[in-house]
């Protein structure tokens, strides 16, 4: 059963405490997700996800949702972000919990800076993450992440990467097999 404001009035103290604790753990996972991107702690970043995990960055990449290993996704993030200072701001956590599953809508602003031949380039994305979680061994892990950008300022040059390793990893991440696995997972969980 989803925890909502109307239900909160009918909860006992233990249930309220459990809900608050789980919301705190979910928030902690998301803050670790953002902070690990900013400081380049790729092991911590991978630890935020189930393995495998569904990733939907369609508005950012142009590719369909994929189902990939957590370490592979973290390596992709490392290769695309490690040359740029970056800062992720997450706020307005709207969390619903249903047993060992949860969903959160989290507002985000993502800022990146880099030097180019023409000077300094910036890219700032506004929007939110739709995030689905599962509880595994008393930890909440991201099982599906959707990046929903509603606006962008700046220059996409900050995200250009012509490194052969990045190209190879991007092809592996956005392979037809991983797109097919993502669709199969969504059918399995009854999601869209």
NULUMSE-86238 format. One record per atom (N, C-alpha, C): residue number from 0; z, x, y; residue in three letters. Coordinates in pm, whole numbers, padded with zeros to 5 digits. Each point is the difference from the previous one (the first is absolute). Example, Ala and Ser with C-alpha at 12.3 -4.5 7.8 and 13.67 -1.06 7.14 Angstrom:
<zazas>
ZAZA resi      Z      X      Y resn
ZAZA    0  00780  01319 -00569  ALA
ZAZA    0  00000 -00089  00119  ALA
ZAZA    0  00000  00090  00120  ALA
ZAZA    1 -00072 -00035  00105  SER
ZAZA    1  00006  00082  00119  SER
ZAZA    1  00073 -00077  00109  SER
</zazas>
This chain:
<zazas>
ZAZA resi      Z      X      Y resn
ZAZA    0  00000  00085 -00116  UNK
ZAZA    0  00000 -00085  00116  UNK
ZAZA    0  00000  00091  00124  UNK
ZAZA    1 -00081 -00033  00099  UNK
ZAZA    1 -00009  00082  00121  UNK
ZAZA    1  00122 -00024  00088  UNK
ZAZA    2  00050  00107  00058  UNK
ZAZA    2  00113 -00010  00093  UNK
ZAZA    2 -00056 -00033  00137  UNK
ZAZA    3  00039 -00111  00056  UNK
ZAZA    3 -00047 -00041  00132  UNK
ZAZA    3  00120 -00032  00086  UNK
ZAZA    4 -00025 -00018  00128  UNK
ZAZA    4  00111 -00029  00092  UNK
ZAZA    4  00070 -00130 -00039  UNK
ZAZA    5 -00077 -00102 -00042  UNK
ZAZA    5  00061 -00126 -00039  UNK
ZAZA    5  00089  00014 -00121  UNK
ZAZA    6 -00040  00085 -00092  UNK
ZAZA    6  00079  00022 -00120  UNK
ZAZA    6  00126  00079  00030  UNK
ZAZA    7 -00004  00085  00101  UNK
ZAZA    7  00114  00086  00031  UNK
ZAZA    7  00127 -00081  00023  UNK
ZAZA    8 -00012 -00118  00058  UNK
ZAZA    8  00117 -00083  00027  UNK
ZAZA    8  00066 -00046 -00129  UNK
ZAZA    9 -00074 -00002 -00111  UNK
ZAZA    9  00053 -00048 -00127  UNK
ZAZA    9  00034  00113 -00096  UNK
ZAZA   10 -00012  00124  00045  UNK
ZAZA   10  00032  00115 -00084  UNK
ZAZA   10  00149  00028  00002  UNK
ZAZA   11  00048  00050 -00114  UNK
ZAZA   11  00136  00050 -00004  UNK
ZAZA   11  00005  00139  00060  UNK
ZAZA   12  00121  00049  00025  UNK
ZAZA   12  00015  00132  00062  UNK
ZAZA   12 -00061  00112 -00085  UNK
ZAZA   13  00017 -00007 -00132  UNK
ZAZA   13 -00056  00103 -00086  UNK
ZAZA   13 -00153  00001  00006  UNK
ZAZA   14 -00059 -00118  00002  UNK
ZAZA   14 -00146 -00010  00007  UNK
ZAZA   14 -00052  00051  00135  UNK
ZAZA   15  00073 -00031  00106  UNK
ZAZA   15 -00038  00050  00133  UNK
ZAZA   15  00007  00153  00004  UNK
ZAZA   16  00108  00055 -00056  UNK
ZAZA   16  00016  00145 -00002  UNK
ZAZA   16 -00110  00066 -00082  UNK
ZAZA   17 -00032 -00058 -00117  UNK
ZAZA   17 -00108  00054 -00083  UNK
ZAZA   17 -00134 -00005  00074  UNK
ZAZA   18 -00026 -00109  00069  UNK
ZAZA   18 -00125 -00013  00076  UNK
ZAZA   18 -00007  00105  00110  UNK
ZAZA   19  00108  00016  00074  UNK
ZAZA   19  00003  00101  00107  UNK
ZAZA   19 -00020  00140 -00056  UNK
ZAZA   20  00063  00030 -00114  UNK
ZAZA   20 -00013  00132 -00060  UNK
ZAZA   20 -00143  00025 -00044  UNK
ZAZA   21 -00063 -00099 -00065  UNK
ZAZA   21 -00138  00017 -00044  UNK
ZAZA   21 -00096  00012  00118  UNK
ZAZA   22  00024 -00077  00105  UNK
ZAZA   22 -00083  00015  00121  UNK
ZAZA   22  00015  00140  00057  UNK
ZAZA   23  00120  00053 -00004  UNK
ZAZA   23  00024  00136  00050  UNK
ZAZA   23 -00074  00104 -00084  UNK
ZAZA   24  00003 -00016 -00132  UNK
ZAZA   24 -00071  00093 -00087  UNK
ZAZA   24 -00152 -00007  00020  UNK
ZAZA   25 -00052 -00121  00019  UNK
ZAZA   25 -00143 -00017  00025  UNK
ZAZA   25 -00037  00064  00133  UNK
ZAZA   26  00081 -00023  00102  UNK
ZAZA   26 -00024  00061  00131  UNK
ZAZA   26  00003  00152 -00011  UNK
ZAZA   27  00095  00052 -00077  UNK
ZAZA   27  00010  00145 -00021  UNK
ZAZA   27 -00128  00055 -00065  UNK
ZAZA   28 -00053 -00070 -00099  UNK
ZAZA   28 -00125  00044 -00063  UNK
ZAZA   28 -00111  00008  00103  UNK
ZAZA   29 -00012 -00102  00086  UNK
ZAZA   29 -00107  00002  00100  UNK
ZAZA   29  00022  00109  00104  UNK
ZAZA   30  00124  00023  00040  UNK
ZAZA   30  00026  00107  00096  UNK
ZAZA   30 -00028  00137 -00062  UNK
ZAZA   31  00031  00017 -00128  UNK
ZAZA   31 -00035  00123 -00070  UNK
ZAZA   31 -00151  00016 -00006  UNK
ZAZA   32 -00071 -00109 -00027  UNK
ZAZA   32 -00146 -00001 -00002  UNK
ZAZA   32 -00056  00056  00132  UNK
ZAZA   33  00045 -00054  00114  UNK
ZAZA   33 -00050  00045  00130  UNK
ZAZA   33  00045  00140  00037  UNK
ZAZA   34  00128  00028 -00021  UNK
ZAZA   34  00054  00131  00038  UNK
ZAZA   34 -00062  00111 -00084  UNK
ZAZA   35 -00022 -00025 -00128  UNK
ZAZA   35 -00059  00102 -00086  UNK
ZAZA   35 -00143  00033  00043  UNK
ZAZA   36 -00073 -00099  00049  UNK
ZAZA   36 -00133  00027  00056  UNK
ZAZA   36  00010  00091  00122  UNK
ZAZA   37  00098 -00028  00085  UNK
ZAZA   37  00012  00073  00126  UNK
ZAZA   37  00044  00145 -00019  UNK
ZAZA   38  00087  00024 -00097  UNK
ZAZA   38  00049  00137 -00019  UNK
ZAZA   38 -00075  00075 -00110  UNK
ZAZA   39 -00091 -00069 -00068  UNK
ZAZA   39 -00078  00065 -00104  UNK
ZAZA   39  00078  00026 -00127  UNK
ZAZA   40  00094 -00089 -00033  UNK
ZAZA   40  00074  00011 -00126  UNK
ZAZA   40 -00073 -00087 -00102  UNK
ZAZA   41 -00100  00059 -00066  UNK
ZAZA   41 -00091 -00077 -00084  UNK
ZAZA   41  00066 -00044 -00130  UNK
ZAZA   42  00097  00075 -00049  UNK
ZAZA   42  00074 -00044 -00119  UNK
ZAZA   42  00083 -00125  00033  UNK
ZAZA   43  00066  00001  00116  UNK
ZAZA   43  00076 -00118  00042  UNK
ZAZA   43 -00093 -00119  00021  UNK
ZAZA   44 -00119  00027  00054  UNK
ZAZA   44 -00096 -00108  00022  UNK
ZAZA   44 -00040 -00062 -00134  UNK
ZAZA   45 -00035  00082 -00097  UNK
ZAZA   45 -00038 -00051 -00132  UNK
ZAZA   45  00114 -00078 -00065  UNK
ZAZA   46  00125  00040  00028  UNK
ZAZA   46  00116 -00066 -00062  UNK
ZAZA   46  00022 -00142  00049  UNK
ZAZA   47 -00067 -00039  00107  UNK
ZAZA   47  00014 -00137  00053  UNK
ZAZA   47 -00076 -00102 -00083  UNK
ZAZA   48 -00092  00046 -00087  UNK
ZAZA   48 -00092 -00089 -00070  UNK
ZAZA   48  00032 -00012 -00148  UNK
ZAZA   49 -00043 -00113 -00058  UNK
ZAZA   49 -00009 -00008 -00145  UNK
ZAZA   49 -00115  00091 -00042  UNK
ZAZA   50 -00008  00028 -00127  UNK
ZAZA   50 -00107  00088 -00047  UNK
ZAZA   50 -00066 -00064 -00122  UNK
ZAZA   51 -00117 -00062  00020  UNK
ZAZA   51 -00087  00002  00117  UNK
ZAZA   51  00041 -00104  00104  UNK
ZAZA   52 -00073  00003  00113  UNK
ZAZA   52  00024 -00090  00112  UNK
ZAZA   52 -00134 -00053  00050  UNK
ZAZA   53  00001 -00125  00050  UNK
ZAZA   53 -00119 -00055  00065  UNK
ZAZA   53  00005  00034  00148  UNK
ZAZA   54 -00111  00051  00053  UNK
ZAZA   54 -00011  00038  00140  UNK
ZAZA   54 -00121 -00070  00060  UNK
ZAZA   55  00022 -00068  00112  UNK
ZAZA   55 -00109 -00067  00070  UNK
ZAZA   55 -00004  00050  00145  UNK
ZAZA   56 -00088  00094  00025  UNK
ZAZA   56 -00024  00052  00134  UNK
ZAZA   56 -00143 -00032  00041  UNK
ZAZA   57 -00048 -00119 -00040  UNK
ZAZA   57 -00139 -00039  00022  UNK
ZAZA   57 -00040  00008  00146  UNK
ZAZA   58  00085 -00050  00091  UNK
ZAZA   58 -00035  00003  00143  UNK
ZAZA   58 -00005  00142  00055  UNK
ZAZA   59  00068  00091 -00065  UNK
ZAZA   59  00005  00140  00043  UNK
ZAZA   59 -00111  00083 -00063  UNK
ZAZA   60 -00027 -00024 -00130  UNK
ZAZA   60 -00093  00084 -00075  UNK
ZAZA   60 -00136 -00066 -00025  UNK
ZAZA   61 -00003 -00134  00001  UNK
ZAZA   61 -00122 -00071 -00035  UNK
ZAZA   61 -00015 -00021 -00150  UNK
ZAZA   62  00093  00054 -00081  UNK
ZAZA   62 -00006 -00015 -00145  UNK
ZAZA   62  00093 -00112 -00046  UNK
ZAZA   63 -00034 -00062 -00113  UNK
ZAZA   63  00082 -00104 -00058  UNK
ZAZA   63  00135  00056 -00047  UNK
ZAZA   64  00092 -00091 -00029  UNK
ZAZA   64  00132  00037 -00052  UNK
ZAZA   64 -00015  00081 -00129  UNK
ZAZA   65  00090  00097 -00017  UNK
ZAZA   65 -00002  00087 -00118  UNK
ZAZA   65  00136  00000 -00067  UNK
ZAZA   66  00000  00038 -00127  UNK
ZAZA   66  00124  00021 -00076  UNK
ZAZA   66 -00002  00145 -00044  UNK
ZAZA   67  00096  00078  00053  UNK
ZAZA   67 -00001  00145 -00021  UNK
ZAZA   67  00140  00050 -00032  UNK
ZAZA   68  00005  00120 -00053  UNK
ZAZA   68  00128  00066 -00023  UNK
ZAZA   68  00066  00033  00133  UNK
ZAZA   69  00132 -00006  00003  UNK
ZAZA   69  00074  00027  00125  UNK
ZAZA   69 -00026  00141  00051  UNK
ZAZA   70 -00005  00098 -00089  UNK
ZAZA   70 -00023  00139  00043  UNK
ZAZA   70 -00140  00017  00057  UNK
ZAZA   71 -00098 -00069 -00057  UNK
ZAZA   71 -00137  00009  00052  UNK
ZAZA   71 -00007 -00060  00140  UNK
ZAZA   72  00065 -00115  00020  UNK
ZAZA   72 -00001 -00060  00134  UNK
ZAZA   72  00071  00091  00101  UNK
ZAZA   73  00111  00059 -00040  UNK
ZAZA   73  00072  00091  00091  UNK
ZAZA   73 -00087  00122  00034  UNK
ZAZA   74 -00075  00050 -00097  UNK
ZAZA   74 -00089  00114  00026  UNK
ZAZA   74 -00111 -00040  00097  UNK
ZAZA   75 -00055 -00119 -00016  UNK
ZAZA   75 -00101 -00051  00093  UNK
ZAZA   75  00059 -00006  00142  UNK
ZAZA   76  00121 -00056  00012  UNK
ZAZA   76  00066 -00007  00130  UNK
ZAZA   76  00022  00139  00058  UNK
ZAZA   77  00043  00093 -00083  UNK
ZAZA   77  00022  00137  00047  UNK
ZAZA   77 -00129  00061  00055  UNK
ZAZA   78 -00108 -00016 -00073  UNK
ZAZA   78 -00125  00063  00043  UNK
ZAZA   78 -00057 -00062  00127  UNK
ZAZA   79  00020 -00130  00018  UNK
ZAZA   79 -00056 -00063  00120  UNK
ZAZA   79  00092  00017  00122  UNK
ZAZA   80  00129  00020 -00023  UNK
ZAZA   80  00095  00003  00112  UNK
ZAZA   80  00057  00138  00033  UNK
ZAZA   81 -00003  00093 -00092  UNK
ZAZA   81  00075  00124  00020  UNK
ZAZA   81 -00048  00086  00116  UNK
ZAZA   82 -00123 -00020  00046  UNK
ZAZA   82 -00049  00080  00113  UNK
ZAZA   82  00035 -00061  00134  UNK
ZAZA   83  00062 -00120 -00001  UNK
ZAZA   83  00029 -00071  00125  UNK
ZAZA   83  00148 -00029  00015  UNK
ZAZA   84  00059  00031  00116  UNK
ZAZA   84  00133 -00054  00024  UNK
ZAZA   84 -00009 -00153 -00002  UNK
ZAZA   85  00103 -00067 -00052  UNK
ZAZA   85 -00007 -00145 -00013  UNK
ZAZA   85  00138 -00062  00015  UNK
ZAZA   86 -00002 -00128  00032  UNK
ZAZA   86  00125 -00072  00019  UNK
ZAZA   86 -00022 -00146 -00038  UNK
ZAZA   87  00079 -00050 -00094  UNK
ZAZA   87 -00008 -00139 -00043  UNK
ZAZA   87  00125 -00075  00047  UNK
ZAZA   88 -00021 -00111  00066  UNK
ZAZA   88  00111 -00086  00043  UNK
ZAZA   88 -00008 -00130 -00078  UNK
ZAZA   89  00109 -00035 -00069  UNK
ZAZA   89  00006 -00122 -00079  UNK
ZAZA   89  00109 -00089  00056  UNK
ZAZA   90 -00029 -00132  00009  UNK
ZAZA   90  00099 -00091  00058  UNK
ZAZA   90 -00023 -00142 -00051  UNK
ZAZA   91  00088 -00090  00043  UNK
ZAZA   91 -00010 -00144 -00030  UNK
ZAZA   91 -00017 -00026 -00150  UNK
ZAZA   92  00093  00052 -00077  UNK
ZAZA   92 -00003 -00015 -00145  UNK
ZAZA   92  00029 -00146 -00036  UNK
ZAZA   93 -00095 -00066 -00061  UNK
ZAZA   93  00016 -00138 -00048  UNK
ZAZA   93 -00006  00007 -00151  UNK
ZAZA   94  00115 -00014 -00066  UNK
ZAZA   94  00012  00027 -00144  UNK
ZAZA   94  00038 -00128 -00073  UNK
ZAZA   95 -00070 -00025 -00111  UNK
ZAZA   95  00040 -00107 -00092  UNK
ZAZA   95  00019  00062 -00138  UNK
ZAZA   96  00103 -00046 -00070  UNK
ZAZA   96  00036  00057 -00130  UNK
ZAZA   96 -00003 -00111 -00105  UNK
ZAZA   97 -00060  00032 -00114  UNK
ZAZA   97 -00009 -00094 -00112  UNK
ZAZA   97  00035  00077 -00127  UNK
ZAZA   98  00128  00008 -00033  UNK
ZAZA   98  00044  00073 -00118  UNK
ZAZA   98 -00026  00149  00016  UNK
ZAZA   99 -00082  00054 -00091  UNK
ZAZA   99 -00033  00142  00004  UNK
ZAZA   99 -00131  00028  00072  UNK
ZAZA  100 -00047 -00097  00077  UNK
ZAZA  100 -00122  00016  00080  UNK
ZAZA  100  00033 -00037  00145  UNK
ZAZA  101 -00073  00060  00089  UNK
ZAZA  101  00022 -00030  00143  UNK
ZAZA  101 -00131  00020  00076  UNK
ZAZA  102 -00003 -00057  00118  UNK
ZAZA  102 -00115  00013  00089  UNK
ZAZA  102  00054  00026  00140  UNK
ZAZA  103 -00068  00084  00075  UNK
ZAZA  103  00039  00025  00139  UNK
ZAZA  103 -00125  00010  00087  UNK
ZAZA  104  00009 -00055  00117  UNK
ZAZA  104 -00100  00022  00104  UNK
ZAZA  104  00069  00088  00103  UNK
ZAZA  105 -00062  00116  00027  UNK
ZAZA  105  00062  00100  00086  UNK
ZAZA  105 -00100  00041  00108  UNK
ZAZA  106  00036 -00023  00125  UNK
ZAZA  106 -00086  00042  00111  UNK
ZAZA  106 -00005  00152  00005  UNK
ZAZA  107 -00117  00052  00042  UNK
ZAZA  107 -00011  00146  00008  UNK
ZAZA  107 -00087  00041  00118  UNK
ZAZA  108  00033  00118  00051  UNK
ZAZA  108 -00087  00074  00092  UNK
ZAZA  108 -00010  00140 -00059  UNK
ZAZA  109 -00122  00046 -00021  UNK
ZAZA  109 -00025  00130 -00058  UNK
ZAZA  109 -00077  00084  00101  UNK
ZAZA  110  00056  00115  00037  UNK
ZAZA  110 -00064  00088  00100  UNK
ZAZA  110 -00031  00134 -00062  UNK
ZAZA  111 -00121  00050  00028  UNK
ZAZA  111 -00045  00130 -00049  UNK
ZAZA  111 -00061  00077  00116  UNK
ZAZA  112  00019  00134  00000  UNK
ZAZA  112 -00058  00086  00102  UNK
ZAZA  112 -00064  00120 -00067  UNK
ZAZA  113 -00106  00048  00055  UNK
ZAZA  113 -00060  00122 -00052  UNK
ZAZA  113 -00084  00067  00107  UNK
ZAZA  114 -00024  00128 -00018  UNK
ZAZA  114 -00087  00074  00092  UNK
ZAZA  114 -00142 -00005 -00054  UNK
ZAZA  115 -00097 -00020  00088  UNK
ZAZA  115 -00141  00000 -00038  UNK
ZAZA  115 -00074  00098  00090  UNK
ZAZA  116 -00127  00017 -00027  UNK
ZAZA  116 -00082  00088  00084  UNK
ZAZA  116 -00005 -00051  00144  UNK
ZAZA  117  00016 -00129  00018  UNK
ZAZA  117 -00007 -00060  00133  UNK
ZAZA  117  00137 -00020  00064  UNK
ZAZA  118  00104  00046 -00064  UNK
ZAZA  118  00135 -00019  00052  UNK
ZAZA  118  00087 -00075 -00099  UNK
ZAZA  119  00107 -00056  00051  UNK
ZAZA  119  00096 -00070 -00085  UNK
ZAZA  119 -00048 -00142 -00028  UNK
ZAZA  120  00006 -00041 -00127  UNK
ZAZA  120 -00038 -00136 -00038  UNK
ZAZA  120  00125 -00074 -00048  UNK
ZAZA  121  00005 -00127  00032  UNK
ZAZA  121  00111 -00083 -00046  UNK
ZAZA  121 -00055 -00124 -00068  UNK
ZAZA  122  00081 -00056 -00090  UNK
ZAZA  122 -00034 -00124 -00067  UNK
ZAZA  122  00130 -00076 -00019  UNK
ZAZA  123  00004 -00121  00050  UNK
ZAZA  123  00121 -00083 -00015  UNK
ZAZA  123 -00042 -00133 -00060  UNK
ZAZA  124  00063 -00034 -00111  UNK
ZAZA  124 -00030 -00125 -00070  UNK
ZAZA  124  00119 -00095  00015  UNK
ZAZA  125 -00032 -00127  00022  UNK
ZAZA  125  00100 -00105  00013  UNK
ZAZA  125 -00025 -00104 -00108  UNK
ZAZA  126  00106 -00054 -00054  UNK
ZAZA  126 -00014 -00105 -00099  UNK
ZAZA  126  00125 -00012 -00083  UNK
ZAZA  127 -00019 -00020 -00130  UNK
ZAZA  127  00115 -00013 -00089  UNK
ZAZA  127 -00039  00041 -00140  UNK
ZAZA  128  00104  00016 -00080  UNK
ZAZA  128 -00015  00020 -00144  UNK
ZAZA  128  00048 -00127 -00069  UNK
ZAZA  129 -00078 -00048 -00094  UNK
ZAZA  129  00047 -00098 -00097  UNK
ZAZA  129  00040  00085 -00120  UNK
ZAZA  130  00124 -00018 -00046  UNK
ZAZA  130  00053  00089 -00103  UNK
ZAZA  130  00068 -00083 -00109  UNK
ZAZA  131 -00041  00026 -00123  UNK
ZAZA  131  00062 -00063 -00116  UNK
ZAZA  131  00081  00106 -00073  UNK
ZAZA  132  00118 -00038 -00042  UNK
ZAZA  132  00094  00093 -00064  UNK
ZAZA  132  00040 -00052 -00137  UNK
ZAZA  133  00038  00094 -00086  UNK
ZAZA  133  00069 -00034 -00124  UNK
ZAZA  133  00124  00089 -00008  UNK
ZAZA  134  00105 -00057 -00061  UNK
ZAZA  134  00122  00077 -00019  UNK
ZAZA  134 -00011  00074 -00132  UNK
ZAZA  135  00017  00132  00007  UNK
ZAZA  135 -00004  00085 -00119  UNK
ZAZA  135  00125  00087  00001  UNK
ZAZA  136  00085 -00019 -00100  UNK
ZAZA  136  00122  00079 -00011  UNK
ZAZA  136  00079  00002  00131  UNK
ZAZA  137  00024 -00117  00055  UNK
ZAZA  137  00079 -00020  00122  UNK
ZAZA  137 -00063  00059  00125  UNK
ZAZA  138 -00129  00029 -00004  UNK
ZAZA  138 -00072  00043  00119  UNK
ZAZA  138 -00116 -00094  00023  UNK
ZAZA  139 -00031 -00026  00125  UNK
ZAZA  139 -00115 -00082  00034  UNK
ZAZA  139 -00119  00092  00026  UNK
ZAZA  140 -00106 -00019 -00078  UNK
ZAZA  140 -00121  00080  00010  UNK
ZAZA  140 -00115 -00088  00049  UNK
ZAZA  141 -00089  00059  00077  UNK
ZAZA  141 -00118 -00071  00048  UNK
ZAZA  141 -00099 -00010 -00116  UNK
ZAZA  142 -00033 -00124 -00039  UNK
ZAZA  142 -00097 -00020 -00108  UNK
ZAZA  142 -00139 -00033  00055  UNK
ZAZA  143 -00002 -00045  00124  UNK
ZAZA  143 -00128 -00030  00067  UNK
ZAZA  143  00021  00013  00150  UNK
ZAZA  144 -00094  00066  00066  UNK
ZAZA  144  00009  00024  00144  UNK
ZAZA  144 -00133 -00036  00064  UNK
ZAZA  145  00006 -00088  00099  UNK
ZAZA  145 -00121 -00037  00075  UNK
ZAZA  145  00020  00039  00146  UNK
ZAZA  146 -00090  00080  00050  UNK
ZAZA  146  00000  00050  00138  UNK
ZAZA  146 -00090 -00093  00080  UNK
ZAZA  147  00057 -00076  00093  UNK
ZAZA  147 -00077 -00098  00076  UNK
ZAZA  147 -00001  00039  00146  UNK
ZAZA  148 -00108  00062  00043  UNK
ZAZA  148 -00013  00047  00137  UNK
ZAZA  148 -00057 -00112  00086  UNK
ZAZA  149  00066 -00028  00112  UNK
ZAZA  149 -00050 -00103  00091  UNK
ZAZA  149 -00059  00061  00127  UNK
ZAZA  150  00026  00128  00024  UNK
ZAZA  150 -00055  00067  00118  UNK
ZAZA  150  00011  00150 -00013  UNK
ZAZA  151 -00095  00070  00062  UNK
ZAZA  151 -00003  00146 -00003  UNK
ZAZA  151 -00033  00051  00139  UNK
ZAZA  152  00075  00100  00044  UNK
ZAZA  152 -00029  00073  00124  UNK
ZAZA  152 -00037  00142 -00039  UNK
ZAZA  153 -00086  00063  00078  UNK
ZAZA  153 -00024  00141 -00019  UNK
ZAZA  153 -00129  00030 -00072  UNK
ZAZA  154  00003  00113 -00068  UNK
ZAZA  154 -00120  00060 -00054  UNK
ZAZA  154  00018  00024 -00149  UNK
ZAZA  155 -00096 -00045 -00079  UNK
ZAZA  155  00007  00018 -00145  UNK
ZAZA  155 -00018  00146 -00042  UNK
ZAZA  156 -00032  00089  00095  UNK
ZAZA  156 -00017  00142 -00035  UNK
ZAZA  156  00127  00059 -00059  UNK
ZAZA  157  00115 -00058  00030  UNK
ZAZA  157  00125  00050 -00057  UNK
ZAZA  157  00002 -00014 -00151  UNK
ZAZA  158 -00081 -00090 -00054  UNK
ZAZA  158  00004 -00028 -00143  UNK
ZAZA  158 -00115  00065 -00076  UNK
ZAZA  159 -00087  00069  00069  UNK
ZAZA  159 -00112  00065 -00068  UNK
ZAZA  159  00051  00116 -00085  UNK
ZAZA  160 -00053  00008 -00120  UNK
ZAZA  160  00041  00108 -00090  UNK
ZAZA  160 -00119  00034 -00087  UNK
ZAZA  161 -00050  00121  00013  UNK
ZAZA  161 -00117  00043 -00075  UNK
ZAZA  161  00036  00101 -00109  UNK
ZAZA  162  00129  00013 -00028  UNK
ZAZA  162  00047  00090 -00105  UNK
ZAZA  162 -00052 -00050 -00136  UNK
ZAZA  163 -00060  00086 -00080  UNK
ZAZA  163 -00051 -00043 -00131  UNK
ZAZA  163  00108 -00060 -00091  UNK
ZAZA  164  00123  00051  00009  UNK
ZAZA  164  00107 -00057 -00082  UNK
ZAZA  164  00029 -00144  00042  UNK
ZAZA  165  00002 -00023  00133  UNK
ZAZA  165  00022 -00137  00048  UNK
ZAZA  165 -00111 -00092 -00048  UNK
ZAZA  166 -00125  00044  00010  UNK
ZAZA  166 -00113 -00081 -00045  UNK
ZAZA  166  00014 -00036 -00147  UNK
ZAZA  167  00039  00097 -00082  UNK
ZAZA  167  00018 -00024 -00144  UNK
ZAZA  167  00114 -00099 -00026  UNK
ZAZA  168  00112  00017  00070  UNK
ZAZA  168  00115 -00090 -00019  UNK
ZAZA  168 -00037 -00140  00047  UNK
ZAZA  169 -00069 -00013  00113  UNK
ZAZA  169 -00040 -00132  00051  UNK
ZAZA  169 -00090 -00070 -00101  UNK
ZAZA  170 -00093  00072 -00060  UNK
ZAZA  170 -00088 -00060 -00102  UNK
ZAZA  170  00081 -00045 -00121  UNK
ZAZA  171  00100  00079 -00036  UNK
ZAZA  171  00085 -00037 -00114  UNK
ZAZA  171  00083 -00124  00032  UNK
ZAZA  172  00062 -00002  00120  UNK
ZAZA  172  00083 -00113  00039  UNK
ZAZA  172 -00082 -00128  00005  UNK
ZAZA  173 -00115  00004  00066  UNK
ZAZA  173 -00080 -00120  00024  UNK
ZAZA  173 -00112 -00017 -00103  UNK
ZAZA  174  00030  00039 -00122  UNK
ZAZA  174 -00099 -00012 -00108  UNK
ZAZA  174 -00013 -00146 -00044  UNK
ZAZA  175 -00115 -00037 -00055  UNK
ZAZA  175 -00016 -00136 -00053  UNK
ZAZA  175  00106 -00035 -00105  UNK
ZAZA  176  00040  00098 -00082  UNK
ZAZA  176  00103 -00026 -00101  UNK
ZAZA  176  00131 -00041  00065  UNK
ZAZA  177  00041  00068  00108  UNK
ZAZA  177  00126 -00034  00068  UNK
ZAZA  177 -00010 -00134  00073  UNK
ZAZA  178 -00118 -00033  00051  UNK
ZAZA  178 -00020 -00132  00062  UNK
ZAZA  178  00009 -00110 -00106  UNK
ZAZA  179 -00059  00025 -00117  UNK
ZAZA  179  00009 -00096 -00109  UNK
ZAZA  179  00142 -00018 -00049  UNK
ZAZA  180  00075  00109 -00010  UNK
ZAZA  180  00140 -00007 -00043  UNK
ZAZA  180  00083 -00080  00099  UNK
ZAZA  181 -00030  00014  00130  UNK
ZAZA  181  00073 -00076  00102  UNK
ZAZA  181 -00025 -00149 -00016  UNK
ZAZA  182 -00124 -00038 -00023  UNK
ZAZA  182 -00034 -00142 -00020  UNK
ZAZA  182  00069 -00055 -00123  UNK
ZAZA  183  00001  00078 -00108  UNK
ZAZA  183  00066 -00043 -00124  UNK
ZAZA  183  00150 -00020  00023  UNK
ZAZA  184  00063  00090  00076  UNK
ZAZA  184  00143 -00012  00029  UNK
ZAZA  184  00028 -00126  00081  UNK
ZAZA  185 -00085 -00028  00098  UNK
ZAZA  185  00020 -00121  00082  UNK
ZAZA  185 -00012 -00126 -00084  UNK
ZAZA  186 -00093 -00002 -00093  UNK
ZAZA  186 -00012 -00114 -00091  UNK
ZAZA  186  00125 -00013 -00086  UNK
ZAZA  187  00049  00113 -00048  UNK
ZAZA  187  00120  00003 -00085  UNK
ZAZA  187  00122 -00058  00072  UNK
ZAZA  188  00016  00036  00128  UNK
ZAZA  188  00119 -00048  00074  UNK
ZAZA  188 -00025 -00131  00072  UNK
ZAZA  189 -00124 -00050 -00005  UNK
ZAZA  189 -00032 -00124  00068  UNK
ZAZA  189 -00004  00013  00151  UNK
ZAZA  190 -00036  00119  00049  UNK
ZAZA  190 -00004  00025  00144  UNK
ZAZA  190 -00142  00004  00052  UNK
ZAZA  191 -00008  00010  00132  UNK
ZAZA  191 -00133  00013  00062  UNK
ZAZA  191  00007  00101  00113  UNK
</zazas>
